[in-house]
Amino acid sequence: MSISPLYLVVILLLGVLGSSEQVHKNRVLVLVDDLNIQNSHSIFFSQLKERGYHLSFFMADDPSLALTEYGEYLYDHLILFAPTVDEFGGIIDVHSILDFIDDGHNVLLAADFGVSDLIREIASECGVQFDDEGTKVIDHLNFDVSDYDYGHEVIVIDPSSDKDQIFSNSVIIPQASKLSPILYQGIGHSLEGSLNVPILTGSKSAYSAVSGKALADNPQVVGKKTVLASILQARNNARVAVAGSLALFSDRFFNSKVQKYGSNAAPRPSGNLEFVKQLSSWVFKEVGVIRASNLKHHIKGQSQAPAVYTVNQEIVFSVDIEQWNGKEWVPFVTNDVQLEFIMLDPYIRTFLKPDSKGHYSVEFKIPDVYGIFTFKVDYSQKGYTSLELIERVAVRPYRHNEYERFIPTAFPYYAGIFSMMIGLFFFSTFFLYSK
């Protein structure tokens, strides 16, 4: 049997489109202000490639830069390792990067001491305010011994002893307390948005100032309010991570032995690589992504939803929730998913009960109120993508022939009526036949 050449072309095109879709999910644009960053941060980029990402390196002022082509995005993620760039090249600017985030894509931004106004503007739009130009985070009590004769700028965060300096979350930074000490050298920042979460902060003795100069005024950020790295998950589930240290991702810090000044413990390998690996995994949505499917509701004892529900009916609501583990979708099981049955205000708010396969269900009785009601599941927990499910249904009152023939609460009135009838009968009989 001969195969049409047109059929072969269609099959090849489908194969190309299928493979390109897979590649598209992992395409990363890396903007740098110095091409040597590819060498000085090679370990970080290598482990990204090992995880399946396809990196495209460009100078931040390259005139050929573009995030989109023919209305389609060329990349899913953006790494900004260009703290000193004053102007982007090509057709990239602050607004295009913000549009990139608004359309659900992810950004990893690392700054440094000389952060430019351009990078400050991007960070500011994401709820991050970097400290004044030229300042550095300094800690005279928690610095590495290698920085003894300098400005105490290479600070040490030990998650095992300084648990309040690192955000411990089972999704973002799982088992944070077991990480090795982390080295940090860079600028501090503060957070302004309600969606921003500090991931790494300074100790009580940390402050932000110009190294080698006496403090003329109070530092802008001091103590644990000195944020070193933070994250943001927007309401559209786009993710942004901001770090004030480009060195945090460097080979030098990855390969360093850490010993805090004044500690008698032996030098230990730094935990920078594991920290940034977990941070980048979350930012690029390898973890913490959930989805819902098979949303169903029906009258108890039936399998299909009616066109209109009736007040006081017993109904069953169910939905399946899964999470992405980096390779496949697996059941998502938790006890804090709530269902609301709303008409202007929630009439019913109850927890959904899960099984081991991620199937959530609950039974409840429709209130004795008719109108347009909404089934709403709004799940939003730190580390996970937000999940919002909405479905509207109509609830009608009883028809005239659907009410109970005799209402138990009206029995006293029934008794009163019949007693009057019986009383009238005896009175009439007595009145008519008595002499």
Sine and cosine of phi, psi and omega as CSV:
sin_phi,cos_phi,sin_psi,cos_psi,sin_omega,cos_omega
0.00,0.00,0.81,-0.59,-0.01,-1.00
-0.99,0.11,0.55,-0.83,0.01,-1.00
-0.96,-0.29,0.75,-0.66,-0.02,-1.00
-0.89,0.45,0.69,-0.72,0.08,-1.00
-0.85,0.52,-0.57,0.82,0.03,-1.00
-0.89,0.45,-0.62,0.79,0.02,-1.00
-0.90,0.45,-0.66,0.75,0.03,-1.00
-0.89,0.45,-0.65,0.76,0.01,-1.00
-0.89,0.46,-0.67,0.74,0.00,-1.00
-0.89,0.46,-0.69,0.72,0.00,-1.00
-0.88,0.47,-0.68,0.73,0.01,-1.00
-0.90,0.43,-0.66,0.75,0.02,-1.00
-0.89,0.45,-0.67,0.75,0.03,-1.00
-0.88,0.47,-0.63,0.77,0.04,-1.00
-0.90,0.43,-0.66,0.75,0.02,-1.00
-0.91,0.42,-0.69,0.72,0.00,-1.00
-0.90,0.44,-0.63,0.78,0.01,-1.00
-0.91,0.42,-0.68,0.73,0.00,-1.00
-0.94,0.33,-0.58,0.81,-0.01,-1.00
-0.92,0.38,-0.53,0.85,0.03,-1.00
-0.90,0.43,-0.63,0.78,0.01,-1.00
-0.92,0.39,-0.66,0.75,0.03,-1.00
-0.91,0.42,-0.64,0.77,-0.07,-1.00
-0.86,0.51,-0.53,0.85,-0.03,-1.00
-0.93,0.37,-0.28,0.96,-0.10,-0.99
-0.84,-0.54,0.29,0.96,-0.04,-1.00
-1.00,0.10,0.79,-0.61,-0.09,-1.00
-0.83,-0.56,0.77,-0.64,0.12,-0.99
-0.99,-0.11,0.83,-0.56,0.00,-1.00
-0.93,-0.36,0.91,-0.42,0.03,-1.00
-0.97,-0.25,0.80,-0.59,-0.02,-1.00
-0.80,-0.60,0.37,-0.93,0.10,-1.00
-0.98,-0.22,0.02,1.00,0.03,-1.00
-0.45,-0.90,0.86,-0.51,-0.05,-1.00
-0.90,0.43,-0.31,0.95,0.05,-1.00
-0.91,0.41,-0.26,0.96,0.03,-1.00
-0.88,0.47,-0.47,0.88,0.07,-1.00
-0.87,0.50,-0.53,0.85,0.01,-1.00
-1.00,0.03,-0.67,0.74,-0.05,-1.00
-0.95,0.30,-0.31,0.95,0.02,-1.00
-0.83,-0.55,0.54,0.84,-0.12,-0.99
-0.91,0.42,-0.55,0.84,-0.02,-1.00
-0.91,0.42,-0.68,0.73,0.01,-1.00
-0.88,0.48,-0.72,0.69,-0.01,-1.00
-0.93,0.36,-0.57,0.82,0.00,-1.00
-0.91,0.42,-0.67,0.74,0.00,-1.00
-0.94,0.34,-0.45,0.89,0.12,-0.99
-0.92,0.40,-0.67,0.74,0.02,-1.00
-0.90,0.43,-0.61,0.79,0.03,-1.00
-0.91,0.42,-0.44,0.90,0.02,-1.00
-1.00,0.06,0.09,1.00,0.12,-0.99
0.99,-0.16,0.15,0.99,-0.01,-1.00
-1.00,0.07,0.55,-0.83,0.04,-1.00
-0.94,-0.34,0.95,-0.32,-0.12,-0.99
-1.00,-0.08,0.71,-0.70,0.09,-1.00
-0.88,-0.48,0.92,-0.39,-0.06,-1.00
-1.00,-0.07,0.72,-0.69,0.07,-1.00
-0.59,-0.80,0.53,-0.85,0.23,-0.97
-0.92,0.39,0.61,-0.79,-0.10,-1.00
-0.90,0.43,-0.37,0.93,0.02,-1.00
-0.97,-0.26,0.31,0.95,0.02,-1.00
-0.89,0.46,0.79,-0.62,-0.06,-1.00
-0.93,0.36,-0.20,0.98,-0.03,-1.00
-0.99,-0.11,0.13,0.99,-0.08,-1.00
-0.92,0.40,0.64,-0.77,0.09,-1.00
-0.34,-0.94,0.62,-0.78,0.08,-1.00
-1.00,-0.08,-0.41,0.91,-0.05,-1.00
-0.78,-0.63,0.36,-0.93,0.11,-0.99
-0.51,-0.86,0.83,-0.56,-0.04,-1.00
0.82,0.57,0.62,0.79,0.07,-1.00
0.99,0.16,0.03,1.00,0.00,-1.00
-0.91,-0.42,0.62,-0.78,0.03,-1.00
-0.96,0.28,0.69,-0.73,0.02,-1.00
-1.00,0.10,-0.30,0.95,-0.07,-1.00
-0.68,-0.74,0.43,-0.90,0.07,-1.00
-0.99,-0.16,-0.45,0.90,-0.06,-1.00
-0.71,-0.70,0.43,-0.90,0.00,-1.00
-0.75,-0.66,0.78,-0.62,0.11,-0.99
-0.94,-0.35,0.87,-0.49,0.01,-1.00
-0.96,-0.28,0.99,-0.11,0.08,-1.00
-0.94,-0.35,0.77,0.64,-0.05,-1.00
-0.72,-0.69,0.93,0.37,-0.11,-0.99
-0.92,0.40,-0.37,0.93,-0.10,-1.00
-0.98,-0.22,0.03,1.00,-0.07,-1.00
-0.93,0.38,0.71,-0.70,-0.01,-1.00
-0.99,-0.11,-0.40,0.92,-0.01,-1.00
-0.38,-0.92,0.74,-0.67,0.04,-1.00
-0.97,0.25,0.45,-0.89,0.06,-1.00
-1.00,-0.01,0.07,-1.00,0.06,-1.00
0.89,0.46,-0.66,-0.75,-0.03,-1.00
-0.94,-0.33,0.49,0.87,0.07,-1.00
-0.98,-0.21,0.73,-0.68,0.12,-0.99
-0.54,-0.84,-0.11,-0.99,-0.03,-1.00
-0.87,0.50,-0.69,0.73,-0.06,-1.00
-0.91,0.41,-0.61,0.79,0.01,-1.00
-0.93,0.36,-0.55,0.83,0.05,-1.00
-0.94,0.33,-0.62,0.78,0.06,-1.00
-0.92,0.39,-0.61,0.80,0.09,-1.00
-0.90,0.43,-0.60,0.80,0.06,-1.00
-0.85,0.53,-0.68,0.74,0.03,-1.00
-0.95,0.30,-0.67,0.74,-0.02,-1.00
-0.89,0.46,-0.42,0.91,0.01,-1.00
-1.00,-0.03,0.23,0.97,0.17,-0.99
1.00,-0.08,0.19,0.98,0.00,-1.00
-1.00,-0.08,0.13,-0.99,-0.20,-0.98
-0.87,-0.50,0.53,-0.85,-0.07,-1.00
-0.72,-0.70,0.71,-0.70,0.14,-0.99
-0.90,-0.44,0.90,-0.44,-0.09,-1.00
-0.88,-0.48,0.77,-0.64,0.08,-1.00
-0.83,-0.55,0.78,-0.63,0.00,-1.00
-0.95,-0.31,-0.14,-0.99,0.02,-1.00
-0.38,-0.93,-0.15,-0.99,-0.08,-1.00
-0.83,0.56,-0.73,0.68,-0.08,-1.00
-1.00,-0.08,0.79,0.61,-0.06,-1.00
-0.93,0.38,0.72,-0.69,-0.10,-1.00
-0.99,0.15,0.24,-0.97,0.03,-1.00
-0.90,0.43,-0.52,0.85,0.00,-1.00
-0.90,0.44,-0.74,0.67,0.02,-1.00
-0.92,0.38,-0.59,0.80,0.06,-1.00
-0.87,0.49,-0.62,0.78,-0.02,-1.00
-0.92,0.39,-0.67,0.74,0.04,-1.00
-0.89,0.46,-0.72,0.70,0.00,-1.00
-0.89,0.45,-0.64,0.77,-0.01,-1.00
-0.89,0.46,-0.63,0.78,0.03,-1.00
-0.91,0.41,-0.33,0.94,0.03,-1.00
-0.98,-0.19,0.25,0.97,0.07,-1.00
0.99,0.10,0.32,0.95,-0.04,-1.00
-0.88,-0.48,0.77,-0.64,0.05,-1.00
-0.89,-0.45,0.94,-0.35,0.05,-1.00
-0.95,0.31,0.45,-0.89,0.03,-1.00
-0.93,0.37,0.10,-0.99,-0.07,-1.00
-0.85,0.53,0.43,-0.90,-0.01,-1.00
-0.87,0.50,0.69,-0.73,0.05,-1.00
1.00,0.05,-0.14,0.99,-0.01,-1.00
-0.99,0.14,0.36,-0.93,0.04,-1.00
-0.66,-0.75,0.40,-0.92,0.10,-1.00
-0.99,0.14,0.82,-0.57,-0.06,-1.00
-0.83,-0.56,0.64,-0.77,0.04,-1.00
-0.57,-0.83,0.95,-0.32,-0.07,-1.00
-0.98,0.18,-0.09,1.00,-0.01,-1.00
-0.93,-0.38,-0.30,0.95,-0.06,-1.00
-0.74,-0.67,0.92,0.39,0.02,-1.00
-0.82,-0.57,0.31,-0.95,-0.01,-1.00
-0.98,0.19,0.54,-0.84,-0.04,-1.00
-0.88,0.47,-0.41,0.91,0.02,-1.00
-0.92,0.40,-0.30,0.95,-0.04,-1.00
-0.96,-0.28,0.35,0.94,-0.10,-1.00
-0.89,0.46,-0.67,0.74,-0.08,-1.00
-1.00,-0.01,0.14,0.99,-0.05,-1.00
-0.90,-0.44,-0.62,-0.79,-0.15,-0.99
-0.99,-0.10,0.20,0.98,-0.04,-1.00
0.84,0.54,0.70,0.71,-0.03,-1.00
-0.99,-0.11,-0.37,0.93,0.04,-1.00
-1.00,0.05,1.00,-0.02,-0.11,-0.99
-1.00,-0.03,0.37,-0.93,-0.07,-1.00
-0.89,-0.45,0.79,-0.61,0.13,-0.99
-0.92,-0.40,0.92,-0.39,-0.01,-1.00
-0.98,-0.22,0.98,-0.20,-0.06,-1.00
-0.87,0.49,-0.43,0.90,-0.03,-1.00
-0.94,0.34,-0.49,0.87,0.00,-1.00
-0.93,-0.38,-0.45,0.89,-0.01,-1.00
-0.95,-0.31,0.90,0.43,-0.12,-0.99
-0.91,0.41,-0.42,0.91,-0.03,-1.00
-0.99,0.11,0.01,1.00,0.01,-1.00
-1.00,-0.08,-0.18,0.98,0.00,-1.00
-0.78,-0.63,0.69,-0.72,-0.05,-1.00
-0.97,0.23,0.91,-0.42,-0.02,-1.00
-1.00,-0.06,0.87,-0.49,-0.02,-1.00
-0.53,-0.85,0.69,-0.72,-0.09,-1.00
-0.91,0.40,-0.25,0.97,-0.02,-1.00
-0.97,-0.25,-0.76,0.64,-0.12,-0.99
-0.97,0.24,-0.87,0.49,0.03,-1.00
-0.82,-0.57,0.99,0.15,-0.03,-1.00
-0.93,0.38,0.65,-0.76,0.01,-1.00
0.79,0.61,0.78,0.63,-0.04,-1.00
-0.87,0.49,-0.56,0.83,-0.05,-1.00
-0.92,0.39,-0.27,0.96,-0.01,-1.00
-1.00,-0.05,-0.03,1.00,0.03,-1.00
-0.94,0.34,0.51,-0.86,0.11,-0.99
-0.95,0.31,0.25,-0.97,0.00,-1.00
-0.83,0.56,0.61,-0.79,-0.06,-1.00
-0.95,-0.33,0.71,-0.70,0.04,-1.00
-0.99,-0.10,0.63,-0.78,-0.01,-1.00
-0.61,-0.79,0.71,-0.71,0.07,-1.00
-0.57,-0.82,0.94,-0.34,-0.04,-1.00
0.10,-0.99,-0.40,-0.92,-0.07,-1.00
-0.98,-0.19,0.45,-0.89,0.04,-1.00
-0.99,-0.10,0.23,-0.97,0.07,-1.00
-0.50,-0.86,0.24,-0.97,0.05,-1.00
-0.85,-0.52,0.32,-0.95,-0.09,-1.00
-0.92,-0.39,0.64,-0.77,-0.03,-1.00
-0.87,-0.49,-0.38,0.93,-0.07,-1.00
-1.00,-0.01,0.48,-0.88,0.01,-1.00
-0.96,0.28,-0.30,0.96,-0.01,-1.00
-1.00,-0.06,-0.13,0.99,-0.01,-1.00
-0.98,0.20,0.64,-0.77,-0.01,-1.00
-0.78,-0.62,0.83,-0.56,0.07,-1.00
-0.95,0.30,0.79,-0.62,0.00,-1.00
-0.99,-0.15,-0.60,0.80,-0.01,-1.00
-0.70,-0.72,0.80,-0.60,-0.02,-1.00
-0.78,-0.62,0.25,-0.97,0.03,-1.00
-0.98,0.20,0.15,-0.99,0.04,-1.00
-1.00,0.08,-0.02,-1.00,0.00,-1.00
-0.89,0.46,-0.44,0.90,-0.05,-1.00
-0.99,-0.11,0.07,1.00,-0.01,-1.00
-0.99,0.14,0.51,-0.86,0.10,-0.99
-0.42,-0.91,0.22,-0.98,-0.04,-1.00
-0.91,-0.42,0.83,-0.56,-0.04,-1.00
-0.34,-0.94,0.15,-0.99,0.08,-1.00
-0.98,0.19,0.85,-0.53,-0.07,-1.00
-0.89,0.45,0.72,-0.70,0.07,-1.00
1.00,0.08,0.02,1.00,0.01,-1.00
-0.87,-0.50,0.56,-0.83,0.03,-1.00
-0.94,0.35,0.53,-0.85,0.00,-1.00
-0.97,0.26,0.86,-0.51,0.05,-1.00
-1.00,0.06,-0.59,0.81,0.01,-1.00
-0.76,-0.65,0.15,-0.99,0.08,-1.00
-0.89,0.45,0.66,-0.75,0.02,-1.00
-0.88,0.48,0.47,-0.88,0.01,-1.00
-0.91,0.40,-0.67,0.74,0.06,-1.00
-0.79,-0.61,0.62,-0.78,-0.06,-1.00
-0.50,-0.86,0.50,-0.87,0.04,-1.00
0.91,0.42,-0.59,-0.81,-0.06,-1.00
-0.95,0.30,-0.15,0.99,0.09,-1.00
-0.98,0.19,-0.11,0.99,0.06,-1.00
-0.98,0.19,0.97,-0.23,-0.04,-1.00
-1.00,0.04,0.77,-0.64,0.00,-1.00
-0.99,-0.15,-0.63,0.77,0.04,-1.00
-0.57,-0.82,0.61,-0.79,-0.03,-1.00
-0.57,-0.82,0.26,-0.96,0.01,-1.00
-0.75,-0.66,0.33,-0.94,0.06,-1.00
-0.60,-0.80,0.77,-0.64,0.20,-0.98
-0.91,-0.42,0.92,-0.40,-0.05,-1.00
-0.95,0.32,0.17,-0.99,-0.04,-1.00
-0.93,0.36,-0.29,0.96,0.07,-1.00
-1.00,-0.09,0.21,0.98,0.05,-1.00
0.97,0.26,0.14,0.99,0.17,-0.99
-0.93,0.36,0.58,-0.82,-0.08,-1.00
-0.87,-0.50,0.64,-0.77,0.00,-1.00
-0.71,-0.70,0.73,-0.69,0.11,-0.99
-0.86,-0.52,0.70,-0.71,-0.02,-1.00
-0.80,-0.59,0.79,-0.61,0.08,-1.00
-0.81,-0.58,0.64,-0.77,0.00,-1.00
-1.00,0.04,0.22,0.98,-0.06,-1.00
-0.68,-0.73,0.89,-0.46,0.14,-0.99
-0.96,0.28,-0.49,0.87,0.01,-1.00
-0.92,0.38,-0.36,0.93,0.03,-1.00
-0.83,0.56,-0.50,0.87,-0.06,-1.00
-0.98,-0.19,0.13,0.99,-0.16,-0.99
-1.00,0.08,0.42,-0.91,0.08,-1.00
-0.88,0.48,-0.56,0.83,-0.03,-1.00
-0.87,0.49,-0.69,0.72,0.02,-1.00
-0.97,0.23,-0.53,0.85,0.04,-1.00
-0.89,0.45,-0.62,0.79,-0.09,-1.00
-1.00,-0.08,0.03,1.00,-0.07,-1.00
-0.98,0.22,0.46,-0.89,0.21,-0.98
-0.99,-0.12,0.74,-0.67,-0.12,-0.99
-0.96,-0.28,0.76,-0.65,0.14,-0.99
-0.60,-0.80,0.91,-0.41,0.00,-1.00
-0.93,0.36,0.65,-0.76,0.01,-1.00
-0.87,0.50,0.75,-0.67,0.01,-1.00
1.00,0.00,-0.08,1.00,0.01,-1.00
-1.00,-0.04,0.62,-0.79,0.03,-1.00
-1.00,-0.02,-0.06,1.00,0.00,-1.00
-0.94,0.33,0.50,-0.87,0.03,-1.00
-0.93,0.36,0.48,-0.88,0.04,-1.00
-0.84,0.54,0.63,-0.78,-0.01,-1.00
-0.83,-0.55,0.46,-0.89,0.08,-1.00
-0.88,0.48,0.57,-0.82,-0.03,-1.00
-0.95,0.33,0.42,-0.91,0.04,-1.00
-0.99,-0.15,0.26,0.97,-0.05,-1.00
-0.87,0.49,-0.68,0.73,-0.06,-1.00
-0.89,0.46,-0.73,0.69,-0.01,-1.00
-0.92,0.40,-0.61,0.79,0.01,-1.00
-0.89,0.45,-0.78,0.63,-0.05,-1.00
-0.94,0.33,-0.45,0.89,0.06,-1.00
-0.91,0.41,-0.71,0.70,0.02,-1.00
-0.92,0.38,-0.63,0.78,0.01,-1.00
-0.90,0.44,-0.72,0.69,-0.01,-1.00
-0.93,0.36,-0.53,0.85,0.06,-1.00
-0.88,0.47,-0.65,0.76,0.01,-1.00
-0.95,0.32,-0.71,0.70,-0.05,-1.00
-0.87,0.48,-0.64,0.77,-0.05,-1.00
-1.00,-0.01,0.26,0.96,0.15,-0.99
0.88,0.48,0.63,0.78,0.19,-0.98
-0.98,0.18,-0.40,0.92,0.00,-1.00
-0.72,-0.70,0.30,-0.96,0.10,-0.99
0.97,0.26,0.35,0.94,0.01,-1.00
-0.95,-0.30,0.83,-0.55,0.01,-1.00
-0.83,-0.56,0.41,-0.91,0.03,-1.00
-0.57,-0.82,0.35,-0.94,-0.01,-1.00
-0.84,-0.54,0.50,-0.86,0.03,-1.00
-0.46,-0.89,0.17,-0.99,0.07,-1.00
0.82,0.58,0.71,0.70,0.08,-1.00
-0.95,0.30,0.83,-0.56,-0.04,-1.00
-0.66,-0.75,0.48,-0.88,0.14,-0.99
-0.47,-0.88,0.58,-0.81,-0.04,-1.00
-0.27,-0.96,0.21,-0.98,0.06,-1.00
-0.94,0.34,0.63,-0.78,0.01,-1.00
-0.85,0.53,0.77,-0.64,-0.03,-1.00
1.00,-0.09,-0.16,0.99,0.05,-1.00
-0.91,-0.42,0.08,-1.00,-0.03,-1.00
-0.87,-0.50,-0.28,0.96,-0.02,-1.00
-0.89,-0.45,0.55,-0.83,0.02,-1.00
-0.97,0.26,0.69,-0.72,0.05,-1.00
-0.97,0.25,0.26,-0.97,0.05,-1.00
-0.91,0.41,-0.60,0.80,0.00,-1.00
-0.63,-0.78,0.71,-0.71,0.10,-1.00
-1.00,0.05,0.30,-0.95,0.03,-1.00
-0.89,-0.45,0.56,-0.83,-0.01,-1.00
-0.82,0.57,0.55,-0.83,0.08,-1.00
0.94,0.33,0.19,0.98,0.08,-1.00
-0.98,0.19,0.54,-0.84,0.12,-0.99
-1.00,0.08,0.84,-0.55,-0.03,-1.00
-0.81,-0.58,0.34,-0.94,0.00,-1.00
-0.87,-0.50,0.76,-0.65,0.06,-1.00
-0.88,-0.48,0.68,-0.73,0.00,-1.00
-0.54,-0.84,0.43,-0.90,0.03,-1.00
-0.36,-0.93,0.51,-0.86,0.07,-1.00
-0.97,-0.23,0.72,-0.70,0.01,-1.00
-0.82,-0.57,0.75,-0.66,-0.01,-1.00
-0.81,-0.59,0.35,-0.94,0.10,-1.00
-0.77,-0.63,0.48,-0.88,0.00,-1.00
-1.00,-0.01,0.82,-0.58,-0.02,-1.00
-0.98,-0.19,0.23,0.97,-0.01,-1.00
0.98,-0.19,-0.33,0.94,0.00,-1.00
-0.79,-0.62,-0.60,0.80,-0.06,-1.00
-0.41,-0.91,0.19,-0.98,0.05,-1.00
-1.00,0.08,0.78,-0.62,-0.01,-1.00
-0.79,-0.61,0.36,-0.93,0.00,-1.00
-0.86,0.52,0.65,-0.76,0.07,-1.00
-0.96,-0.28,0.90,-0.44,-0.09,-1.00
-0.87,-0.50,0.86,-0.51,0.06,-1.00
-0.44,-0.90,0.25,-0.97,-0.07,-1.00
-0.94,-0.33,0.19,0.98,-0.10,-0.99
-0.89,-0.46,0.42,0.91,0.07,-1.00
-1.00,0.00,0.82,-0.58,-0.06,-1.00
-0.93,-0.38,0.52,-0.85,0.13,-0.99
-0.91,-0.41,0.70,-0.72,0.09,-1.00
-0.88,-0.47,0.66,-0.75,0.08,-1.00
-0.93,-0.38,0.96,-0.29,-0.31,-0.95
-0.87,-0.49,0.67,-0.75,0.34,-0.94
-0.68,-0.74,0.99,-0.14,-0.19,-0.98
0.93,0.37,-0.86,0.51,0.07,-1.00
-0.88,-0.48,0.43,-0.91,0.04,-1.00
-0.92,0.40,0.84,-0.54,0.13,-0.99
-1.00,0.05,-0.49,0.87,0.02,-1.00
-0.68,-0.73,0.73,-0.68,0.13,-0.99
-0.71,-0.71,0.88,-0.47,-0.09,-1.00
-0.57,-0.82,0.39,-0.92,0.03,-1.00
-0.99,0.13,0.63,-0.78,0.13,-0.99
-0.99,0.12,0.66,-0.75,-0.04,-1.00
-0.99,-0.14,0.86,-0.51,-0.05,-1.00
-1.00,-0.06,0.36,-0.93,0.23,-0.97
-0.93,-0.37,-0.07,-1.00,-0.09,-1.00
-0.94,0.35,-0.21,0.98,-0.02,-1.00
-0.99,-0.17,0.18,0.98,0.01,-1.00
0.97,0.22,0.35,0.94,0.04,-1.00
-1.00,-0.10,0.88,-0.48,-0.05,-1.00
-0.96,-0.28,0.67,-0.74,0.01,-1.00
-0.47,-0.88,0.34,-0.94,0.05,-1.00
-0.35,-0.94,0.53,-0.85,0.08,-1.00
-0.92,-0.40,0.65,-0.76,0.07,-1.00
-0.41,-0.91,0.24,-0.97,-0.03,-1.00
-0.98,-0.21,0.76,-0.65,0.03,-1.00
-0.90,0.43,0.71,-0.70,0.01,-1.00
-0.91,0.42,0.31,-0.95,-0.03,-1.00
-0.99,0.14,0.82,0.57,0.01,-1.00
-0.64,-0.76,0.73,-0.68,-0.02,-1.00
-0.95,-0.31,0.42,-0.91,-0.03,-1.00
0.47,-0.88,-0.32,-0.95,0.04,-1.00
-0.99,-0.12,0.91,-0.41,0.00,-1.00
-0.96,-0.27,0.35,-0.94,-0.02,-1.00
-0.81,-0.59,0.82,-0.58,0.24,-0.97
-0.98,0.19,0.81,-0.59,-0.02,-1.00
-0.69,-0.73,0.82,-0.57,0.15,-0.99
-0.90,-0.44,0.91,-0.41,-0.02,-1.00
-0.83,-0.56,0.99,-0.12,-0.06,-1.00
-0.95,-0.31,0.87,-0.50,-0.03,-1.00
-0.60,-0.80,0.96,-0.28,0.02,-1.00
-0.77,-0.63,0.55,-0.84,-0.02,-1.00
-0.85,0.52,0.77,-0.64,0.03,-1.00
0.98,-0.20,-0.45,0.89,-0.03,-1.00
-0.97,-0.24,0.49,-0.87,0.16,-0.99
-0.91,0.42,0.58,-0.81,-0.01,-1.00
-0.96,0.28,0.52,-0.85,-0.05,-1.00
-0.80,-0.60,0.86,-0.51,0.01,-1.00
-0.76,-0.65,0.89,-0.45,0.00,-1.00
-0.88,-0.47,0.77,-0.64,-0.03,-1.00
-0.70,-0.71,0.77,-0.64,0.11,-0.99
-0.57,-0.82,0.75,-0.66,-0.07,-1.00
-0.98,-0.22,0.62,-0.79,0.03,-1.00
-0.68,-0.73,0.38,-0.92,0.05,-1.00
-0.99,-0.16,0.65,-0.76,0.06,-1.00
-0.84,-0.54,0.83,-0.55,-0.05,-1.00
-0.95,-0.31,0.32,-0.95,0.10,-0.99
-0.98,0.18,0.08,-1.00,0.08,-1.00
-0.91,0.42,0.58,-0.81,0.20,-0.98
-0.96,0.29,0.21,-0.98,-0.09,-1.00
-0.90,0.44,-0.47,0.88,-0.03,-1.00
-0.99,-0.10,0.15,0.99,0.00,-1.00
-0.97,-0.24,-0.13,0.99,0.03,-1.00
-0.95,0.31,0.40,-0.92,0.08,-1.00
-0.91,0.42,0.63,-0.78,-0.03,-1.00
-0.90,0.43,-0.67,0.74,0.06,-1.00
-0.81,-0.59,0.81,-0.58,-0.04,-1.00
-1.00,-0.08,0.83,-0.55,-0.05,-1.00
-0.82,0.57,-0.60,0.80,-0.04,-1.00
-0.93,0.36,-0.24,0.97,-0.01,-1.00
-0.99,-0.12,0.08,1.00,-0.02,-1.00
-0.83,0.56,-0.64,0.77,0.04,-1.00
-0.87,0.49,-0.58,0.81,0.02,-1.00
-0.95,0.32,-0.64,0.77,0.08,-1.00
-0.85,0.52,-0.70,0.71,-0.01,-1.00
-0.89,0.46,-0.63,0.77,0.02,-1.00
-0.90,0.44,-0.64,0.77,-0.01,-1.00
-0.91,0.42,-0.76,0.65,-0.04,-1.00
-0.92,0.40,-0.57,0.82,0.03,-1.00
-0.91,0.42,-0.60,0.80,0.06,-1.00
-0.91,0.40,-0.63,0.78,0.01,-1.00
-0.91,0.42,-0.71,0.70,0.01,-1.00
-0.91,0.43,-0.68,0.74,0.02,-1.00
-0.88,0.48,-0.65,0.76,0.02,-1.00
-0.90,0.43,-0.63,0.77,0.02,-1.00
-0.88,0.48,-0.75,0.66,-0.01,-1.00
-0.92,0.39,-0.61,0.79,0.01,-1.00
-0.91,0.42,-0.67,0.74,0.00,-1.00
-0.90,0.43,-0.69,0.72,0.02,-1.00
-0.88,0.48,-0.71,0.70,0.00,-1.00
-0.90,0.44,-0.64,0.77,-0.07,-1.00
-0.94,0.34,-0.61,0.79,-0.08,-1.00
-0.98,0.18,-0.58,0.81,-0.15,-0.99
-0.95,-0.32,-0.04,1.00,0.03,-1.00
-1.00,0.09,0.56,-0.83,0.02,-1.00
-0.98,-0.20,0.00,0.00,0.00,0.00
